[in-house]
Amino acid sequence: MKAKARYHLIVHRGSPAHIEVVDIDDGEVALFWDLLPRDARRVEEMLRAELESMDAREFFERWAAFEGDADLR
């Protein structure tokens, strides 16, 4: 199953920005980060690209290890 069929991305702009990856089946937040606004834009672009290209399991495993701003530097 493609990640985009399993997960929905929600971005709340602000300082900090909040990014949520929601499991479509149960409506629960699967992944969540508070990021600096500039980092949130970058992460959002990466997430959207990988939602399109990865399968759901691969996507979750990759992003579950992401710890936010520190991983971008």
RONUTI-572602 format. One record per atom (N, C-alpha, C): x, y, z; residue number from 0; atom name; residue in three letters. Coordinates in steps of 0.001 Angstrom, whole numbers, plus 500000, padded with zeros to 6 digits. Layout:
N
pt px: X py: Y pz: Z n: NUM atom: CA res: ALA
...
***
This chain:
73
pt px: 500852 py: 498823 pz: 500000 n: 0 atom: N res: MET
pt px: 500000 py: 500000 pz: 500000 n: 0 atom: CA res: MET
pt px: 500896 py: 501239 pz: 500000 n: 0 atom: C res: MET
pt px: 500586 py: 502185 pz: 499137 n: 1 atom: N res: LYS
pt px: 501336 py: 503441 pz: 499088 n: 1 atom: CA res: LYS
pt px: 501088 py: 504244 pz: 500367 n: 1 atom: C res: LYS
pt px: 502095 py: 504979 pz: 500778 n: 2 atom: N res: ALA
pt px: 501993 py: 505782 pz: 501995 n: 2 atom: CA res: ALA
pt px: 500869 py: 506816 pz: 501888 n: 2 atom: C res: ALA
pt px: 500680 py: 507396 pz: 500707 n: 3 atom: N res: LYS
pt px: 499644 py: 508423 pz: 500561 n: 3 atom: CA res: LYS
pt px: 498235 py: 507857 pz: 500731 n: 3 atom: C res: LYS
pt px: 498065 py: 506553 pz: 500570 n: 4 atom: N res: ALA
pt px: 496767 py: 505922 pz: 500789 n: 4 atom: CA res: ALA
pt px: 496545 py: 505605 pz: 502269 n: 4 atom: C res: ALA
pt px: 497610 py: 505616 pz: 503047 n: 5 atom: N res: ARG
pt px: 497529 py: 505258 pz: 504460 n: 5 atom: CA res: ARG
pt px: 497587 py: 506461 pz: 505395 n: 5 atom: C res: ARG
pt px: 498328 py: 507502 pz: 504976 n: 6 atom: N res: TYR
pt px: 498579 py: 508637 pz: 505859 n: 6 atom: CA res: TYR
pt px: 498136 py: 509958 pz: 505236 n: 6 atom: C res: TYR
pt px: 497750 py: 510876 pz: 506115 n: 7 atom: N res: HIS
pt px: 497351 py: 512227 pz: 505722 n: 7 atom: CA res: HIS
pt px: 498265 py: 513205 pz: 506457 n: 7 atom: C res: HIS
pt px: 498761 py: 514199 pz: 505763 n: 8 atom: N res: LEU
pt px: 499672 py: 515181 pz: 506340 n: 8 atom: CA res: LEU
pt px: 498908 py: 516446 pz: 506716 n: 8 atom: C res: LEU
pt px: 499120 py: 516915 pz: 507952 n: 9 atom: N res: ILE
pt px: 498518 py: 518167 pz: 508424 n: 9 atom: CA res: ILE
pt px: 499645 py: 519072 pz: 508909 n: 9 atom: C res: ILE
pt px: 499662 py: 520306 pz: 508409 n: 10 atom: N res: VAL
pt px: 500688 py: 521268 pz: 508798 n: 10 atom: CA res: VAL
pt px: 499998 py: 522485 pz: 509403 n: 10 atom: C res: VAL
pt px: 500410 py: 522843 pz: 510605 n: 11 atom: N res: HIS
pt px: 499913 py: 524034 pz: 511298 n: 11 atom: CA res: HIS
pt px: 501051 py: 525042 pz: 511313 n: 11 atom: C res: HIS
pt px: 500886 py: 526133 pz: 510609 n: 12 atom: N res: ARG
pt px: 501931 py: 527157 pz: 510532 n: 12 atom: CA res: ARG
pt px: 501917 py: 528010 pz: 511798 n: 12 atom: C res: ARG
pt px: 503050 py: 528446 pz: 512184 n: 13 atom: N res: GLY
pt px: 503197 py: 529283 pz: 513367 n: 13 atom: CA res: GLY
pt px: 504607 py: 529143 pz: 513891 n: 13 atom: C res: GLY
pt px: 504815 py: 529586 pz: 515094 n: 14 atom: N res: SER
pt px: 506133 py: 529455 pz: 515693 n: 14 atom: CA res: SER
pt px: 505972 py: 528876 pz: 517088 n: 14 atom: C res: SER
pt px: 506193 py: 527614 pz: 517301 n: 15 atom: N res: PRO
pt px: 506711 py: 526668 pz: 516310 n: 15 atom: CA res: PRO
pt px: 505608 py: 526179 pz: 515368 n: 15 atom: C res: PRO
pt px: 506040 py: 525622 pz: 514264 n: 16 atom: N res: ALA
pt px: 505106 py: 524977 pz: 513336 n: 16 atom: CA res: ALA
pt px: 504898 py: 523540 pz: 513807 n: 16 atom: C res: ALA
pt px: 503714 py: 523011 pz: 513577 n: 17 atom: N res: HIS
pt px: 503396 py: 521639 pz: 513968 n: 17 atom: CA res: HIS
pt px: 503117 py: 520835 pz: 512702 n: 17 atom: C res: HIS
pt px: 503724 py: 519682 pz: 512618 n: 18 atom: N res: ILE
pt px: 503455 py: 518776 pz: 511504 n: 18 atom: CA res: ILE
pt px: 502954 py: 517462 pz: 512087 n: 18 atom: C res: ILE
pt px: 501826 py: 517007 pz: 511568 n: 19 atom: N res: GLU
pt px: 501239 py: 515743 pz: 512006 n: 19 atom: CA res: GLU
pt px: 501071 py: 514827 pz: 510801 n: 19 atom: C res: GLU
pt px: 501368 py: 513562 pz: 511007 n: 20 atom: N res: VAL
pt px: 501065 py: 512533 pz: 510021 n: 20 atom: CA res: VAL
pt px: 499990 py: 511675 pz: 510671 n: 20 atom: C res: VAL
pt px: 498793 py: 511688 pz: 510071 n: 21 atom: N res: VAL
pt px: 497634 py: 511019 pz: 510645 n: 21 atom: CA res: VAL
pt px: 497335 py: 509740 pz: 509879 n: 21 atom: C res: VAL
pt px: 497088 py: 508661 pz: 510613 n: 22 atom: N res: ASP
pt px: 496684 py: 507389 pz: 510015 n: 22 atom: CA res: ASP
pt px: 495235 py: 507526 pz: 509566 n: 22 atom: C res: ASP
pt px: 494989 py: 507389 pz: 508298 n: 23 atom: N res: ILE
pt px: 493640 py: 507579 pz: 507743 n: 23 atom: CA res: ILE
pt px: 492649 py: 506559 pz: 508299 n: 23 atom: C res: ILE
pt px: 493093 py: 505326 pz: 508532 n: 24 atom: N res: ASP
pt px: 492187 py: 504274 pz: 508993 n: 24 atom: CA res: ASP
pt px: 491565 py: 504555 pz: 510356 n: 24 atom: C res: ASP
pt px: 492370 py: 505043 pz: 511298 n: 25 atom: N res: ASP
pt px: 491826 py: 505243 pz: 512642 n: 25 atom: CA res: ASP
pt px: 491787 py: 506703 pz: 513090 n: 25 atom: C res: ASP
pt px: 492304 py: 507612 pz: 512262 n: 26 atom: N res: GLY
pt px: 492262 py: 509032 pz: 512596 n: 26 atom: CA res: GLY
pt px: 493242 py: 509454 pz: 513671 n: 26 atom: C res: GLY
pt px: 494114 py: 508542 pz: 514080 n: 27 atom: N res: GLU
pt px: 495088 py: 508837 pz: 515130 n: 27 atom: CA res: GLU
pt px: 496354 py: 509443 pz: 514543 n: 27 atom: C res: GLU
pt px: 496999 py: 510316 pz: 515316 n: 28 atom: N res: VAL
pt px: 498264 py: 510895 pz: 514904 n: 28 atom: CA res: VAL
pt px: 499340 py: 509815 pz: 515040 n: 28 atom: C res: VAL
pt px: 499999 py: 509505 pz: 513932 n: 29 atom: N res: ALA
pt px: 501046 py: 508489 pz: 513935 n: 29 atom: CA res: ALA
pt px: 502413 py: 509108 pz: 514198 n: 29 atom: C res: ALA
pt px: 502630 py: 510316 pz: 513678 n: 30 atom: N res: LEU
pt px: 503905 py: 511011 pz: 513841 n: 30 atom: CA res: LEU
pt px: 503615 py: 512488 pz: 514058 n: 30 atom: C res: LEU
pt px: 504468 py: 513172 pz: 514852 n: 31 atom: N res: PHE
pt px: 504222 py: 514565 pz: 515182 n: 31 atom: CA res: PHE
pt px: 505543 py: 515260 pz: 515481 n: 31 atom: C res: PHE
pt px: 505697 py: 516483 pz: 514954 n: 32 atom: N res: TRP
pt px: 506886 py: 517273 pz: 515249 n: 32 atom: CA res: TRP
pt px: 506520 py: 518735 pz: 515437 n: 32 atom: C res: TRP
pt px: 507219 py: 519406 pz: 516344 n: 33 atom: N res: ASP
pt px: 507211 py: 520855 pz: 516472 n: 33 atom: CA res: ASP
pt px: 508531 py: 521317 pz: 515883 n: 33 atom: C res: ASP
pt px: 508463 py: 522213 pz: 514901 n: 34 atom: N res: LEU
pt px: 509663 py: 522637 pz: 514191 n: 34 atom: CA res: LEU
pt px: 509700 py: 524150 pz: 514034 n: 34 atom: C res: LEU
pt px: 510884 py: 524671 pz: 513824 n: 35 atom: N res: LEU
pt px: 511008 py: 526066 pz: 513427 n: 35 atom: CA res: LEU
pt px: 510323 py: 526226 pz: 512081 n: 35 atom: C res: LEU
pt px: 509687 py: 527359 pz: 511824 n: 36 atom: N res: PRO
pt px: 508953 py: 527534 pz: 510564 n: 36 atom: CA res: PRO
pt px: 509781 py: 527228 pz: 509310 n: 36 atom: C res: PRO
pt px: 511037 py: 527667 pz: 509265 n: 37 atom: N res: ARG
pt px: 511861 py: 527397 pz: 508067 n: 37 atom: CA res: ARG
pt px: 512122 py: 525904 pz: 507904 n: 37 atom: C res: ARG
pt px: 512301 py: 525202 pz: 509011 n: 38 atom: N res: ASP
pt px: 512530 py: 523760 pz: 508948 n: 38 atom: CA res: ASP
pt px: 511249 py: 523022 pz: 508581 n: 38 atom: C res: ASP
pt px: 510116 py: 523538 pz: 509048 n: 39 atom: N res: ALA
pt px: 508833 py: 522895 pz: 508761 n: 39 atom: CA res: ALA
pt px: 508554 py: 522869 pz: 507264 n: 39 atom: C res: ALA
pt px: 508875 py: 523942 pz: 506577 n: 40 atom: N res: ARG
pt px: 508667 py: 523972 pz: 505117 n: 40 atom: CA res: ARG
pt px: 509496 py: 522887 pz: 504429 n: 40 atom: C res: ARG
pt px: 510720 py: 522763 pz: 504859 n: 41 atom: N res: ARG
pt px: 511618 py: 521750 pz: 504278 n: 41 atom: CA res: ARG
pt px: 511110 py: 520330 pz: 504560 n: 41 atom: C res: ARG
pt px: 510730 py: 520085 pz: 505805 n: 42 atom: N res: VAL
pt px: 510233 py: 518761 pz: 506183 n: 42 atom: CA res: VAL
pt px: 508927 py: 518455 pz: 505463 n: 42 atom: C res: VAL
pt px: 508053 py: 519443 pz: 505348 n: 43 atom: N res: GLU
pt px: 506788 py: 519238 pz: 504636 n: 43 atom: CA res: GLU
pt px: 507044 py: 518799 pz: 503192 n: 43 atom: C res: GLU
pt px: 507963 py: 519450 pz: 502520 n: 44 atom: N res: GLU
pt px: 508288 py: 519074 pz: 501140 n: 44 atom: CA res: GLU
pt px: 508811 py: 517645 pz: 501062 n: 44 atom: C res: GLU
pt px: 509676 py: 517289 pz: 502006 n: 45 atom: N res: MET
pt px: 510230 py: 515927 pz: 502033 n: 45 atom: CA res: MET
pt px: 509121 py: 514907 pz: 502291 n: 45 atom: C res: MET
pt px: 508260 py: 515197 pz: 503254 n: 46 atom: N res: LEU
pt px: 507164 py: 514284 pz: 503585 n: 46 atom: CA res: LEU
pt px: 506233 py: 514085 pz: 502389 n: 46 atom: C res: LEU
pt px: 505848 py: 515176 pz: 501746 n: 47 atom: N res: ARG
pt px: 504938 py: 515074 pz: 500603 n: 47 atom: CA res: ARG
pt px: 505553 py: 514233 pz: 499479 n: 47 atom: C res: ARG
pt px: 506825 py: 514429 pz: 499207 n: 48 atom: N res: ALA
pt px: 507491 py: 513654 pz: 498157 n: 48 atom: CA res: ALA
pt px: 507534 py: 512173 pz: 498520 n: 48 atom: C res: ALA
pt px: 507827 py: 511883 pz: 499766 n: 49 atom: N res: GLU
pt px: 507940 py: 510482 pz: 500171 n: 49 atom: CA res: GLU
pt px: 506580 py: 509816 pz: 500357 n: 49 atom: C res: GLU
pt px: 505547 py: 510566 pz: 500687 n: 50 atom: N res: LEU
pt px: 504193 py: 509995 pz: 500710 n: 50 atom: CA res: LEU
pt px: 503819 py: 509474 pz: 499320 n: 50 atom: C res: LEU
pt px: 504271 py: 510164 pz: 498291 n: 51 atom: N res: GLU
pt px: 503975 py: 509774 pz: 496909 n: 51 atom: CA res: GLU
pt px: 504805 py: 508581 pz: 496447 n: 51 atom: C res: GLU
pt px: 506027 py: 508478 pz: 496933 n: 52 atom: N res: SER
pt px: 506955 py: 507505 pz: 496359 n: 52 atom: CA res: SER
pt px: 507177 py: 506234 pz: 497183 n: 52 atom: C res: SER
pt px: 506878 py: 506251 pz: 498467 n: 53 atom: N res: MET
pt px: 507180 py: 505104 pz: 499335 n: 53 atom: CA res: MET
pt px: 505928 py: 504305 pz: 499666 n: 53 atom: C res: MET
pt px: 506162 py: 503055 pz: 500056 n: 54 atom: N res: ASP
pt px: 505034 py: 502298 pz: 500585 n: 54 atom: CA res: ASP
pt px: 504853 py: 502692 pz: 502051 n: 54 atom: C res: ASP
pt px: 503721 py: 502376 pz: 502625 n: 55 atom: N res: ALA
pt px: 503347 py: 502854 pz: 503956 n: 55 atom: CA res: ALA
pt px: 504329 py: 502413 pz: 505037 n: 55 atom: C res: ALA
pt px: 504746 py: 501174 pz: 505001 n: 56 atom: N res: ARG
pt px: 505651 py: 500669 pz: 506041 n: 56 atom: CA res: ARG
pt px: 507015 py: 501359 pz: 505958 n: 56 atom: C res: ARG
pt px: 507550 py: 501454 pz: 504758 n: 57 atom: N res: GLU
pt px: 508838 py: 502098 pz: 504539 n: 57 atom: CA res: GLU
pt px: 508791 py: 503570 pz: 504995 n: 57 atom: C res: GLU
pt px: 507706 py: 504260 pz: 504639 n: 58 atom: N res: PHE
pt px: 507524 py: 505655 pz: 505026 n: 58 atom: CA res: PHE
pt px: 507520 py: 505803 pz: 506546 n: 58 atom: C res: PHE
pt px: 506716 py: 504983 pz: 507222 n: 59 atom: N res: PHE
pt px: 506622 py: 505088 pz: 508677 n: 59 atom: CA res: PHE
pt px: 507967 py: 504806 pz: 509339 n: 59 atom: C res: PHE
pt px: 508636 py: 503765 pz: 508913 n: 60 atom: N res: GLU
pt px: 509922 py: 503411 pz: 509517 n: 60 atom: CA res: GLU
pt px: 510956 py: 504522 pz: 509330 n: 60 atom: C res: GLU
pt px: 510963 py: 505117 pz: 508156 n: 61 atom: N res: ARG
pt px: 511920 py: 506181 pz: 507896 n: 61 atom: CA res: ARG
pt px: 511629 py: 507395 pz: 508771 n: 61 atom: C res: ARG
pt px: 510367 py: 507815 pz: 508857 n: 62 atom: N res: TRP
pt px: 510031 py: 509038 pz: 509572 n: 62 atom: CA res: TRP
pt px: 509884 py: 508842 pz: 511078 n: 62 atom: C res: TRP
pt px: 509670 py: 507636 pz: 511538 n: 63 atom: N res: ALA
pt px: 509602 py: 507396 pz: 512980 n: 63 atom: CA res: ALA
pt px: 510962 py: 507661 pz: 513629 n: 63 atom: C res: ALA
pt px: 512029 py: 507542 pz: 512861 n: 64 atom: N res: ALA
pt px: 513370 py: 507782 pz: 513377 n: 64 atom: CA res: ALA
pt px: 513760 py: 509255 pz: 513327 n: 64 atom: C res: ALA
pt px: 512966 py: 510080 pz: 512657 n: 65 atom: N res: PHE
pt px: 513272 py: 511508 pz: 512512 n: 65 atom: CA res: PHE
pt px: 512972 py: 512237 pz: 513811 n: 65 atom: C res: PHE
pt px: 513951 py: 512979 pz: 514318 n: 66 atom: N res: GLU
pt px: 513783 py: 513639 pz: 515606 n: 66 atom: CA res: GLU
pt px: 513663 py: 515144 pz: 515516 n: 66 atom: C res: GLU
pt px: 513382 py: 515668 pz: 514351 n: 67 atom: N res: GLY
pt px: 513131 py: 517095 pz: 514226 n: 67 atom: CA res: GLY
pt px: 514333 py: 517899 pz: 513796 n: 67 atom: C res: GLY
pt px: 514397 py: 519133 pz: 514308 n: 68 atom: N res: ASP
pt px: 515392 py: 520103 pz: 513866 n: 68 atom: CA res: ASP
pt px: 516820 py: 519544 pz: 513890 n: 68 atom: C res: ASP
pt px: 517162 py: 518802 pz: 514914 n: 69 atom: N res: ALA
pt px: 518525 py: 518278 pz: 515044 n: 69 atom: CA res: ALA
pt px: 518914 py: 517383 pz: 513872 n: 69 atom: C res: ALA
pt px: 517975 py: 516649 pz: 513317 n: 70 atom: N res: ASP
pt px: 518263 py: 515756 pz: 512194 n: 70 atom: CA res: ASP
pt px: 518454 py: 516506 pz: 510880 n: 70 atom: C res: ASP
pt px: 518096 py: 517769 pz: 510838 n: 71 atom: N res: LEU
pt px: 518231 py: 518556 pz: 509614 n: 71 atom: CA res: LEU
pt px: 519579 py: 519255 pz: 509520 n: 71 atom: C res: LEU
pt px: 520336 py: 519221 pz: 510559 n: 72 atom: N res: ARG
pt px: 521626 py: 519926 pz: 510584 n: 72 atom: CA res: ARG
pt px: 522790 py: 518985 pz: 510454 n: 72 atom: C res: ARG
***
